[in-house]
Amino acid sequence: MVDIDGNRLNARLEAFAAIGGTVKGGVNRQALTDGDRQARQLLAELALARGFTVSQDPMANLFIRRAGRNDTLAPVVIGSHLDSQPAGGRFDGALGTLSAFEVLESLEDAGIETERPVVVVSWTNEEGCRFAPGCMGSMAFAAGEIPPDWQGKLATDGASLVDELKATIKSLPPAQMISLGFPIHAYIEVHIEQGPALEANDIPIGVVGGIQGTRWLDVVIRGQTAHAGTTGLAYRRDPLRALTAALSGLYETIMPDDTDARFTVGRISVEPGSVNAIPDVARCTVDMRHPDPMRLDEIEQRVLSSIAKEAKRQGCEAEMSRSFDMASCTFSTDLQAAIEQAAMVRGLKSTPMLSGAFHDALFVNRVAPAAMIFVPCRDGLSHNEAEHVEPDYAVAGCAVLAEATLATSRMTLI
């Protein structure tokens, strides 16, 4: 077994949480900000102090490499991300990255030589809150290029993606520049569950078998603005009435009829937005998720049909378009078995799981075998300053990652 220094891991989590720390105990360390750069710099300093090789690519993905017995072999890559939500927690992303670095240090402490190199990664912009979409770093890595349409992307604060990437790369001069994308033997990522199941069942390890598919819609319903006090019901073309009527029916059927389905309206707005005027335009976003692509198709069609029907009924016109479409994925069964075996070696209970949120592992899975390890978080709360992982659970996830990494470095994967 690989001996993990749990005190060191939890101390590192505290230290990184101070970078962008909020008064409520959370973290605001959005992608490609000064806080994000400070976290990258600290990780690089720790790596260089241990004699590891530090590099970065044009997407500012950060890599820390420990050589293996046969250093020409494709590496086992482990890690996650360091960026956060604006009012995020201290564990989402950072737990995976710092657990991976602890594995590297523990291997070094014990003088264990792995068959192939082991590389820790901190992916750029997993959260997607400052620059959209999320998982930019892993997405570009898997594609082998930065998509041309990202060149003009602006942050929510107006900053240019191109400029912020340049500044972030420039802020880490000791890191060698490498090309975007390289062969990977396997990828394993530790993450908090972001749900309540593991904690509720007192199970420390979730073996993630895949990630459900996600689709986003932009919905616009156009009606006619008119006086709120003088326009009777028969004369109204109220887009908000159409939208809310459709959404009410969808809320009452989609998730209640299918426990695997997810349906969320995250944004809603009206124009002109006057207290005494019927809206002229109503807009919303729709987030739909399901592990079965056929069921996701059905859900999307139900949403489109319901909104179009209610818009017509109210004398309005509906425009709907997809803004995001991410297929579901299934992770490597060999890696899942390695994680399950690693938990057994450590004497830890584990259970198979499906991820409701998408992660960097989804995109790496397109070019290499990948899998994930989930650990419990208090009340399933995430993307929140109150996000919390018990120290013992953090150490458990790291210990399983260490065993799975060591086993995977010796495995032939299909």
NUDREN-933206 format. One record per residue (C-alpha): residue number from 1; chain; x, y, z. Coordinates in Angstrom, 3 decimals. Layout:
pos NUM, unit A, east X, north Y, up Z $
...
END
This chain:
pos 1, unit A, east 0.000, north 0.000, up 0.000 $
pos 2, unit A, east 0.965, north 3.631, up -0.521 $
pos 3, unit A, east 1.085, north 5.538, up 2.776 $
pos 4, unit A, east -0.851, north 8.796, up 2.423 $
pos 5, unit A, east -0.026, north 11.732, up 4.689 $
pos 6, unit A, east -3.558, north 12.763, up 5.614 $
pos 7, unit A, east -2.434, north 15.689, up 7.743 $
pos 8, unit A, east -0.434, north 17.091, up 4.849 $
pos 9, unit A, east -3.371, north 16.700, up 2.463 $
pos 10, unit A, east -5.848, north 18.447, up 4.737 $
pos 11, unit A, east -3.348, north 21.210, up 5.519 $
pos 12, unit A, east -2.895, north 21.778, up 1.783 $
pos 13, unit A, east -6.652, north 22.005, up 1.326 $
pos 14, unit A, east -6.708, north 24.720, up 3.994 $
pos 15, unit A, east -3.793, north 26.584, up 2.430 $
pos 16, unit A, east -5.337, north 26.630, up -1.054 $
pos 17, unit A, east -8.737, north 27.618, up 0.359 $
pos 18, unit A, east -7.115, north 30.808, up 1.616 $
pos 19, unit A, east -6.422, north 31.830, up -1.998 $
pos 20, unit A, east -9.626, north 33.610, up -2.953 $
pos 21, unit A, east -11.166, north 32.751, up 0.404 $
pos 22, unit A, east -14.508, north 34.402, up 1.228 $
pos 23, unit A, east -15.813, north 35.682, up 4.559 $
pos 24, unit A, east -18.303, north 32.791, up 4.670 $
pos 25, unit A, east -15.543, north 30.204, up 4.410 $
pos 26, unit A, east -15.866, north 29.472, up 0.724 $
pos 27, unit A, east -13.722, north 30.329, up -2.288 $
pos 28, unit A, east -14.023, north 32.803, up -5.148 $
pos 29, unit A, east -11.202, north 31.738, up -7.468 $
pos 30, unit A, east -12.698, north 31.965, up -10.919 $
pos 31, unit A, east -10.810, north 30.725, up -13.946 $
pos 32, unit A, east -7.893, north 32.781, up -15.268 $
pos 33, unit A, east -8.119, north 35.406, up -12.524 $
pos 34, unit A, east -5.275, north 36.498, up -10.256 $
pos 35, unit A, east -6.524, north 34.066, up -7.613 $
pos 36, unit A, east -6.429, north 31.197, up -10.074 $
pos 37, unit A, east -2.882, north 32.183, up -11.049 $
pos 38, unit A, east -1.804, north 32.309, up -7.410 $
pos 39, unit A, east -3.118, north 28.794, up -6.837 $
pos 40, unit A, east -1.280, north 27.537, up -9.925 $
pos 41, unit A, east 1.908, north 29.241, up -8.775 $
pos 42, unit A, east 1.707, north 27.645, up -5.319 $
pos 43, unit A, east 1.157, north 24.192, up -6.790 $
pos 44, unit A, east 4.070, north 24.661, up -9.190 $
pos 45, unit A, east 6.346, north 25.828, up -6.364 $
pos 46, unit A, east 5.477, north 22.760, up -4.294 $
pos 47, unit A, east 6.145, north 20.514, up -7.292 $
pos 48, unit A, east 9.489, north 22.075, up -8.174 $
pos 49, unit A, east 10.588, north 21.828, up -4.548 $
pos 50, unit A, east 10.085, north 18.053, up -4.780 $
pos 51, unit A, east 12.018, north 17.785, up -8.025 $
pos 52, unit A, east 9.026, north 17.113, up -10.272 $
pos 53, unit A, east 8.786, north 18.473, up -13.812 $
pos 54, unit A, east 6.274, north 21.287, up -14.352 $
pos 55, unit A, east 4.775, north 22.165, up -17.732 $
pos 56, unit A, east 1.788, north 23.930, up -19.243 $
pos 57, unit A, east 0.101, north 23.985, up -22.636 $
pos 58, unit A, east -1.486, north 26.804, up -24.701 $
pos 59, unit A, east -4.769, north 26.311, up -22.824 $
pos 60, unit A, east -2.907, north 26.896, up -19.512 $
pos 61, unit A, east -3.512, north 23.335, up -18.391 $
pos 62, unit A, east -0.871, north 22.694, up -15.715 $
pos 63, unit A, east 1.008, north 19.362, up -15.578 $
pos 64, unit A, east 3.316, north 17.958, up -12.876 $
pos 65, unit A, east 5.246, north 14.869, up -13.907 $
pos 66, unit A, east 6.999, north 12.184, up -11.860 $
pos 67, unit A, east 9.127, north 9.903, up -14.000 $
pos 68, unit A, east 8.466, north 6.171, up -14.225 $
pos 69, unit A, east 10.689, north 3.123, up -14.723 $
pos 70, unit A, east 9.938, north 3.271, up -18.446 $
pos 71, unit A, east 9.588, north 6.992, up -18.971 $
pos 72, unit A, east 8.717, north 6.642, up -22.650 $
pos 73, unit A, east 5.377, north 5.011, up -21.817 $
pos 74, unit A, east 2.176, north 7.054, up -21.830 $
pos 75, unit A, east 1.527, north 8.340, up -18.292 $
pos 76, unit A, east -1.221, north 7.716, up -15.812 $
pos 77, unit A, east -2.808, north 11.156, up -15.398 $
pos 78, unit A, east -4.595, north 12.111, up -12.172 $
pos 79, unit A, east -6.047, north 15.439, up -11.076 $
pos 80, unit A, east -8.938, north 17.855, up -11.455 $
pos 81, unit A, east -9.103, north 21.683, up -11.391 $
pos 82, unit A, east -8.350, north 24.656, up -9.121 $
pos 83, unit A, east -10.869, north 27.236, up -10.394 $
pos 84, unit A, east -14.079, north 27.795, up -8.459 $
pos 85, unit A, east -17.553, north 29.248, up -8.681 $
pos 86, unit A, east -17.959, north 32.937, up -7.623 $
pos 87, unit A, east -19.333, north 31.809, up -4.262 $
pos 88, unit A, east -17.944, north 28.289, up -4.393 $
pos 89, unit A, east -16.624, north 25.786, up -1.908 $
pos 90, unit A, east -13.079, north 24.849, up -1.023 $
pos 91, unit A, east -13.304, north 21.214, up -2.173 $
pos 92, unit A, east -14.908, north 21.226, up -5.643 $
pos 93, unit A, east -11.943, north 20.644, up -7.938 $
pos 94, unit A, east -9.222, north 21.433, up -5.408 $
pos 95, unit A, east -9.763, north 18.135, up -3.586 $
pos 96, unit A, east -9.032, north 16.192, up -6.768 $
pos 97, unit A, east -5.989, north 18.228, up -7.735 $
pos 98, unit A, east -4.426, north 18.236, up -4.265 $
pos 99, unit A, east -5.238, north 14.546, up -3.690 $
pos 100, unit A, east -3.413, north 13.780, up -6.929 $
pos 101, unit A, east -0.425, north 15.832, up -5.811 $
pos 102, unit A, east -0.436, north 14.034, up -2.447 $
pos 103, unit A, east -0.277, north 10.728, up -4.332 $
pos 104, unit A, east 2.778, north 11.983, up -6.202 $
pos 105, unit A, east 4.450, north 13.109, up -2.979 $
pos 106, unit A, east 3.579, north 9.870, up -1.186 $
pos 107, unit A, east 5.094, north 7.806, up -3.988 $
pos 108, unit A, east 8.207, north 9.967, up -3.761 $
pos 109, unit A, east 8.342, north 9.691, up 0.046 $
pos 110, unit A, east 8.191, north 5.906, up -0.141 $
pos 111, unit A, east 10.648, north 5.670, up -3.034 $
pos 112, unit A, east 8.113, north 3.666, up -5.049 $
pos 113, unit A, east 9.013, north 3.409, up -8.723 $
pos 114, unit A, east 5.991, north 3.176, up -10.997 $
pos 115, unit A, east 6.163, north 1.312, up -14.275 $
pos 116, unit A, east 5.222, north 4.429, up -16.231 $
pos 117, unit A, east 5.176, north 8.160, up -15.457 $
pos 118, unit A, east 2.454, north 9.617, up -13.260 $
pos 119, unit A, east 1.259, north 13.119, up -14.151 $
pos 120, unit A, east -0.862, north 15.432, up -12.012 $
pos 121, unit A, east -3.052, north 17.848, up -13.968 $
pos 122, unit A, east -4.941, north 20.984, up -13.061 $
pos 123, unit A, east -7.343, north 21.639, up -15.933 $
pos 124, unit A, east -8.260, north 25.185, up -16.937 $
pos 125, unit A, east -11.773, north 26.561, up -16.449 $
pos 126, unit A, east -13.749, north 23.510, up -15.428 $
pos 127, unit A, east -16.494, north 25.578, up -13.845 $
pos 128, unit A, east -17.419, north 27.696, up -16.875 $
pos 129, unit A, east -18.817, north 30.545, up -14.776 $
pos 130, unit A, east -16.461, north 33.300, up -15.932 $
pos 131, unit A, east -15.840, north 31.945, up -19.428 $
pos 132, unit A, east -18.305, north 29.538, up -21.051 $
pos 133, unit A, east -18.369, north 26.652, up -21.677 $
pos 134, unit A, east -17.037, north 24.736, up -18.715 $
pos 135, unit A, east -14.248, north 22.150, up -19.004 $
pos 136, unit A, east -12.455, north 24.308, up -21.564 $
pos 137, unit A, east -9.017, north 22.918, up -20.711 $
pos 138, unit A, east -9.897, north 19.236, up -20.968 $
pos 139, unit A, east -12.117, north 19.851, up -23.988 $
pos 140, unit A, east -9.285, north 21.520, up -25.913 $
pos 141, unit A, east -6.811, north 18.859, up -24.736 $
pos 142, unit A, east -9.038, north 16.073, up -26.073 $
pos 143, unit A, east -9.570, north 17.914, up -29.367 $
pos 144, unit A, east -5.860, north 18.690, up -29.727 $
pos 145, unit A, east -6.640, north 22.323, up -30.488 $
pos 146, unit A, east -8.281, north 25.432, up -29.129 $
pos 147, unit A, east -11.515, north 25.836, up -31.098 $
pos 148, unit A, east -11.295, north 28.860, up -33.426 $
pos 149, unit A, east -14.587, north 30.292, up -32.138 $
pos 150, unit A, east -13.056, north 30.677, up -28.674 $
pos 151, unit A, east -10.719, north 33.401, up -29.932 $
pos 152, unit A, east -13.310, north 36.111, up -29.458 $
pos 153, unit A, east -14.732, north 34.866, up -26.161 $
pos 154, unit A, east -15.232, north 37.386, up -23.398 $
pos 155, unit A, east -15.629, north 36.781, up -19.678 $
pos 156, unit A, east -18.629, north 37.895, up -17.658 $
pos 157, unit A, east -16.454, north 40.828, up -16.561 $
pos 158, unit A, east -15.545, north 41.688, up -20.168 $
pos 159, unit A, east -12.006, north 40.254, up -20.138 $
pos 160, unit A, east -10.707, north 38.539, up -23.267 $
pos 161, unit A, east -10.048, north 34.789, up -23.104 $
pos 162, unit A, east -6.983, north 35.207, up -25.339 $
pos 163, unit A, east -5.532, north 37.918, up -23.106 $
pos 164, unit A, east -6.254, north 36.043, up -19.876 $
pos 165, unit A, east -4.675, north 32.855, up -21.201 $
pos 166, unit A, east -1.542, north 34.795, up -22.153 $
pos 167, unit A, east -1.369, north 36.435, up -18.727 $
pos 168, unit A, east -1.878, north 33.124, up -16.948 $
pos 169, unit A, east 0.801, north 31.344, up -18.943 $
pos 170, unit A, east 3.186, north 34.276, up -18.496 $
pos 171, unit A, east 2.635, north 34.216, up -14.718 $
pos 172, unit A, east 4.322, north 30.801, up -14.473 $
pos 173, unit A, east 7.730, north 31.193, up -16.182 $
pos 174, unit A, east 9.311, north 28.054, up -14.608 $
pos 175, unit A, east 6.787, north 25.844, up -16.412 $
pos 176, unit A, east 7.941, north 24.355, up -19.713 $
pos 177, unit A, east 5.602, north 24.998, up -22.646 $
pos 178, unit A, east 4.295, north 21.843, up -24.323 $
pos 179, unit A, east 1.888, north 21.177, up -27.162 $
pos 180, unit A, east -1.813, north 20.721, up -26.556 $
pos 181, unit A, east -2.606, north 17.034, up -26.091 $
pos 182, unit A, east -0.417, north 13.974, up -25.562 $
pos 183, unit A, east -1.006, north 10.195, up -25.247 $
pos 184, unit A, east -2.511, north 9.105, up -21.919 $
pos 185, unit A, east -2.533, north 5.554, up -20.552 $
pos 186, unit A, east -5.390, north 6.262, up -18.121 $
pos 187, unit A, east -7.048, north 9.157, up -16.320 $
pos 188, unit A, east -8.507, north 9.045, up -12.797 $
pos 189, unit A, east -10.172, north 11.974, up -11.059 $
pos 190, unit A, east -11.250, north 12.350, up -7.430 $
pos 191, unit A, east -14.229, north 14.633, up -6.811 $
pos 192, unit A, east -16.814, north 15.365, up -4.188 $
pos 193, unit A, east -20.114, north 13.689, up -4.991 $
pos 194, unit A, east -22.114, north 16.947, up -5.113 $
pos 195, unit A, east -25.075, north 14.872, up -3.992 $
pos 196, unit A, east -26.334, north 13.271, up -0.753 $
pos 197, unit A, east -26.226, north 9.541, up -1.523 $
pos 198, unit A, east -22.792, north 8.585, up -0.168 $
pos 199, unit A, east -23.183, north 10.512, up 3.076 $
pos 200, unit A, east -26.728, north 9.215, up 3.620 $
pos 201, unit A, east -25.540, north 5.612, up 3.286 $
pos 202, unit A, east -22.227, north 6.109, up 5.140 $
pos 203, unit A, east -20.231, north 4.937, up 2.115 $
pos 204, unit A, east -16.866, north 6.706, up 1.702 $
pos 205, unit A, east -16.141, north 5.791, up -1.928 $
pos 206, unit A, east -18.274, north 6.084, up -5.043 $
pos 207, unit A, east -17.023, north 4.262, up -8.140 $
pos 208, unit A, east -18.298, north 6.412, up -10.986 $
pos 209, unit A, east -19.303, north 4.446, up -14.053 $
pos 210, unit A, east -20.273, north 7.324, up -16.303 $
pos 211, unit A, east -21.785, north 10.781, up -16.719 $
pos 212, unit A, east -25.299, north 11.545, up -17.895 $
pos 213, unit A, east -25.987, north 13.570, up -21.021 $
pos 214, unit A, east -26.829, north 17.279, up -20.846 $
pos 215, unit A, east -28.678, north 19.638, up -23.171 $
pos 216, unit A, east -29.392, north 23.329, up -22.760 $
pos 217, unit A, east -32.078, north 25.318, up -24.540 $
pos 218, unit A, east -32.477, north 29.065, up -24.980 $
pos 219, unit A, east -36.185, north 29.911, up -25.055 $
pos 220, unit A, east -37.663, north 33.197, up -26.285 $
pos 221, unit A, east -41.441, north 33.848, up -26.376 $
pos 222, unit A, east -42.610, north 37.037, up -28.054 $
pos 223, unit A, east -46.006, north 38.555, up -27.314 $
pos 224, unit A, east -47.240, north 42.134, up -27.052 $
pos 225, unit A, east -46.670, north 44.648, up -24.304 $
pos 226, unit A, east -49.778, north 46.475, up -23.110 $
pos 227, unit A, east -51.169, north 48.330, up -20.109 $
pos 228, unit A, east -51.517, north 46.124, up -17.029 $
pos 229, unit A, east -54.632, north 47.918, up -15.787 $
pos 230, unit A, east -56.650, north 48.371, up -18.967 $
pos 231, unit A, east -55.994, north 45.215, up -20.981 $
pos 232, unit A, east -58.507, north 42.446, up -20.323 $
pos 233, unit A, east -57.662, north 38.749, up -20.514 $
pos 234, unit A, east -59.179, north 38.254, up -23.960 $
pos 235, unit A, east -56.932, north 40.957, up -25.425 $
pos 236, unit A, east -53.650, north 39.873, up -23.866 $
pos 237, unit A, east -50.750, north 38.266, up -25.705 $
pos 238, unit A, east -48.745, north 37.557, up -22.579 $
pos 239, unit A, east -45.484, north 35.670, up -23.202 $
pos 240, unit A, east -44.809, north 35.155, up -19.499 $
pos 241, unit A, east -48.195, north 33.524, up -19.006 $
pos 242, unit A, east -47.404, north 31.170, up -21.883 $
pos 243, unit A, east -43.969, north 30.387, up -20.497 $
pos 244, unit A, east -45.063, north 29.782, up -16.913 $
pos 245, unit A, east -48.002, north 27.613, up -18.005 $
pos 246, unit A, east -45.687, north 25.422, up -20.070 $
pos 247, unit A, east -43.060, north 25.212, up -17.345 $
pos 248, unit A, east -45.640, north 24.301, up -14.717 $
pos 249, unit A, east -46.698, north 21.262, up -16.716 $
pos 250, unit A, east -43.102, north 20.259, up -17.390 $
pos 251, unit A, east -42.153, north 20.539, up -13.709 $
pos 252, unit A, east -45.100, north 18.328, up -12.794 $
pos 253, unit A, east -44.243, north 15.561, up -15.260 $
pos 254, unit A, east -40.600, north 15.266, up -16.334 $
pos 255, unit A, east -38.858, north 14.523, up -13.031 $
pos 256, unit A, east -41.850, north 12.983, up -11.198 $
pos 257, unit A, east -42.323, north 10.506, up -14.078 $
pos 258, unit A, east -38.633, north 9.565, up -14.391 $
pos 259, unit A, east -36.295, north 9.497, up -11.389 $
pos 260, unit A, east -33.248, north 9.572, up -13.701 $
pos 261, unit A, east -34.391, north 12.762, up -15.441 $
pos 262, unit A, east -33.279, north 16.269, up -14.514 $
pos 263, unit A, east -35.133, north 19.429, up -15.575 $
pos 264, unit A, east -34.023, north 22.906, up -14.472 $
pos 265, unit A, east -34.840, north 26.471, up -15.441 $
pos 266, unit A, east -31.812, north 28.446, up -14.309 $
pos 267, unit A, east -32.540, north 31.867, up -15.808 $
pos 268, unit A, east -35.783, north 33.685, up -16.558 $
pos 269, unit A, east -36.365, north 37.298, up -17.597 $
pos 270, unit A, east -38.949, north 39.564, up -19.202 $
pos 271, unit A, east -38.897, north 42.746, up -21.264 $
pos 272, unit A, east -39.530, north 45.610, up -20.863 $
pos 273, unit A, east -39.633, north 44.661, up -17.183 $
pos 274, unit A, east -42.094, north 47.328, up -16.039 $
pos 275, unit A, east -44.284, north 46.728, up -12.995 $
pos 276, unit A, east -47.414, north 47.968, up -14.778 $
pos 277, unit A, east -46.921, north 46.584, up -18.276 $
pos 278, unit A, east -47.584, north 43.162, up -19.754 $
pos 279, unit A, east -44.227, north 41.817, up -20.992 $
pos 280, unit A, east -43.379, north 41.920, up -24.656 $
pos 281, unit A, east -40.762, north 39.140, up -24.421 $
pos 282, unit A, east -40.154, north 36.320, up -21.947 $
pos 283, unit A, east -36.884, north 34.396, up -21.965 $
pos 284, unit A, east -35.546, north 31.407, up -20.081 $
pos 285, unit A, east -32.927, north 28.707, up -20.184 $
pos 286, unit A, east -33.679, north 25.013, up -19.819 $
pos 287, unit A, east -31.176, north 22.428, up -18.562 $
pos 288, unit A, east -32.146, north 18.802, up -19.312 $
pos 289, unit A, east -30.162, north 15.720, up -18.265 $
pos 290, unit A, east -30.534, north 11.963, up -18.590 $
pos 291, unit A, east -28.160, north 8.975, up -18.854 $
pos 292, unit A, east -30.159, north 7.482, up -21.767 $
pos 293, unit A, east -29.738, north 9.506, up -24.997 $
pos 294, unit A, east -33.100, north 8.319, up -26.345 $
pos 295, unit A, east -34.882, north 9.493, up -23.217 $
pos 296, unit A, east -33.023, north 12.811, up -23.429 $
pos 297, unit A, east -34.361, north 13.173, up -26.984 $
pos 298, unit A, east -37.879, north 12.503, up -25.709 $
pos 299, unit A, east -37.558, north 15.018, up -22.893 $
pos 300, unit A, east -36.278, north 17.679, up -25.268 $
pos 301, unit A, east -39.162, north 17.088, up -27.643 $
pos 302, unit A, east -41.649, north 17.323, up -24.778 $
pos 303, unit A, east -40.159, north 20.658, up -23.702 $
pos 304, unit A, east -40.200, north 22.061, up -27.244 $
pos 305, unit A, east -43.755, north 20.885, up -27.890 $
pos 306, unit A, east -45.158, north 22.144, up -24.585 $
pos 307, unit A, east -43.679, north 25.617, up -24.905 $
pos 308, unit A, east -44.702, north 25.972, up -28.551 $
pos 309, unit A, east -48.252, north 24.841, up -27.713 $
pos 310, unit A, east -48.696, north 27.309, up -24.841 $
pos 311, unit A, east -47.176, north 30.147, up -26.862 $
pos 312, unit A, east -49.681, north 29.558, up -29.663 $
pos 313, unit A, east -52.543, north 29.337, up -27.170 $
pos 314, unit A, east -51.645, north 32.796, up -25.835 $
pos 315, unit A, east -51.223, north 34.323, up -29.286 $
pos 316, unit A, east -47.442, north 34.458, up -28.969 $
pos 317, unit A, east -44.513, north 33.174, up -30.967 $
pos 318, unit A, east -41.813, north 30.888, up -29.546 $
pos 319, unit A, east -38.191, north 30.604, up -30.636 $
pos 320, unit A, east -36.117, north 27.779, up -29.159 $
pos 321, unit A, east -32.554, north 26.713, up -29.865 $
pos 322, unit A, east -29.952, north 24.430, up -28.362 $
pos 323, unit A, east -27.039, north 26.210, up -26.771 $
pos 324, unit A, east -25.253, north 23.117, up -25.447 $
pos 325, unit A, east -25.362, north 19.401, up -26.212 $
pos 326, unit A, east -23.122, north 16.972, up -24.376 $
pos 327, unit A, east -23.564, north 13.253, up -24.876 $
pos 328, unit A, east -23.481, north 10.860, up -21.943 $
pos 329, unit A, east -20.383, north 8.725, up -21.440 $
pos 330, unit A, east -19.431, north 5.371, up -19.943 $
pos 331, unit A, east -16.107, north 5.078, up -18.147 $
pos 332, unit A, east -13.554, north 2.277, up -18.475 $
pos 333, unit A, east -14.721, north -0.924, up -16.778 $
pos 334, unit A, east -11.081, north -1.851, up -16.127 $
pos 335, unit A, east -10.513, north 1.396, up -14.239 $
pos 336, unit A, east -13.763, north 1.022, up -12.325 $
pos 337, unit A, east -12.617, north -2.445, up -11.248 $
pos 338, unit A, east -9.225, north -1.030, up -10.222 $
pos 339, unit A, east -10.916, north 1.624, up -8.069 $
pos 340, unit A, east -13.237, north -0.935, up -6.485 $
pos 341, unit A, east -10.262, north -3.204, up -5.721 $
pos 342, unit A, east -8.323, north -0.248, up -4.307 $
pos 343, unit A, east -11.184, north 0.488, up -1.921 $
pos 344, unit A, east -11.210, north -3.154, up -0.807 $
pos 345, unit A, east -7.463, north -3.057, up -0.177 $
pos 346, unit A, east -8.011, north -0.026, up 2.016 $
pos 347, unit A, east -10.922, north -1.649, up 3.833 $
pos 348, unit A, east -13.372, north 0.958, up 2.565 $
pos 349, unit A, east -16.943, north 0.407, up 1.419 $
pos 350, unit A, east -17.698, north 1.489, up -2.134 $
pos 351, unit A, east -20.692, north 1.633, up -4.425 $
pos 352, unit A, east -21.193, north 2.144, up -8.177 $
pos 353, unit A, east -22.539, north 5.559, up -9.143 $
pos 354, unit A, east -23.508, north 7.738, up -12.075 $
pos 355, unit A, east -22.446, north 11.388, up -12.168 $
pos 356, unit A, east -25.214, north 13.904, up -12.658 $
pos 357, unit A, east -22.723, north 16.719, up -13.308 $
pos 358, unit A, east -20.164, north 16.767, up -16.094 $
pos 359, unit A, east -16.459, north 16.845, up -15.276 $
pos 360, unit A, east -13.112, north 16.986, up -17.071 $
pos 361, unit A, east -13.048, north 13.174, up -17.022 $
pos 362, unit A, east -15.856, north 13.159, up -19.575 $
pos 363, unit A, east -13.700, north 14.851, up -22.200 $
pos 364, unit A, east -10.518, north 12.932, up -21.375 $
pos 365, unit A, east -12.607, north 9.776, up -21.759 $
pos 366, unit A, east -12.833, north 10.600, up -25.470 $
pos 367, unit A, east -9.090, north 10.022, up -25.948 $
pos 368, unit A, east -8.113, north 7.628, up -23.124 $
pos 369, unit A, east -9.646, north 5.244, up -20.559 $
pos 370, unit A, east -11.006, north 7.325, up -17.690 $
pos 371, unit A, east -12.895, north 6.932, up -14.426 $
pos 372, unit A, east -13.791, north 8.896, up -11.313 $
pos 373, unit A, east -13.815, north 8.452, up -7.555 $
pos 374, unit A, east -16.504, north 10.248, up -5.558 $
pos 375, unit A, east -16.289, north 11.050, up -1.839 $
pos 376, unit A, east -19.182, north 12.276, up 0.337 $
pos 377, unit A, east -19.889, north 15.942, up 0.961 $
pos 378, unit A, east -22.052, north 17.245, up 3.775 $
pos 379, unit A, east -25.755, north 17.319, up 2.841 $
pos 380, unit A, east -24.731, north 16.889, up -0.801 $
pos 381, unit A, east -24.087, north 20.633, up -0.935 $
pos 382, unit A, east -21.753, north 21.994, up -3.623 $
pos 383, unit A, east -21.211, north 25.228, up -5.568 $
pos 384, unit A, east -21.807, north 26.809, up -2.184 $
pos 385, unit A, east -19.539, north 28.443, up 0.386 $
pos 386, unit A, east -20.786, north 25.951, up 3.002 $
pos 387, unit A, east -19.491, north 22.997, up 0.965 $
pos 388, unit A, east -17.704, north 20.582, up 3.326 $
pos 389, unit A, east -15.876, north 17.256, up 3.172 $
pos 390, unit A, east -14.894, north 15.486, up 6.386 $
pos 391, unit A, east -11.087, north 15.112, up 6.648 $
pos 392, unit A, east -11.380, north 11.312, up 6.902 $
pos 393, unit A, east -13.360, north 11.187, up 3.662 $
pos 394, unit A, east -10.776, north 13.352, up 1.901 $
pos 395, unit A, east -8.000, north 10.999, up 3.040 $
pos 396, unit A, east -10.054, north 7.947, up 2.005 $
pos 397, unit A, east -10.508, north 9.248, up -1.529 $
pos 398, unit A, east -6.810, north 10.082, up -1.789 $
pos 399, unit A, east -5.783, north 6.644, up -0.484 $
pos 400, unit A, east -7.990, north 4.880, up -3.032 $
pos 401, unit A, east -6.606, north 7.121, up -5.777 $
pos 402, unit A, east -3.069, north 6.146, up -4.733 $
pos 403, unit A, east -3.785, north 2.407, up -4.871 $
pos 404, unit A, east -5.684, north 2.699, up -8.152 $
pos 405, unit A, east -2.895, north 4.800, up -9.688 $
pos 406, unit A, east -0.241, north 2.260, up -8.700 $
pos 407, unit A, east -2.312, north -0.640, up -10.045 $
pos 408, unit A, east -3.197, north 1.200, up -13.260 $
pos 409, unit A, east 0.429, north 1.988, up -14.003 $
pos 410, unit A, east 0.998, north -1.790, up -14.303 $
pos 411, unit A, east -2.218, north -2.614, up -16.196 $
pos 412, unit A, east -2.847, north -3.199, up -19.869 $
pos 413, unit A, east -6.100, north -1.399, up -20.594 $
pos 414, unit A, east -8.538, north -2.121, up -23.383 $
END
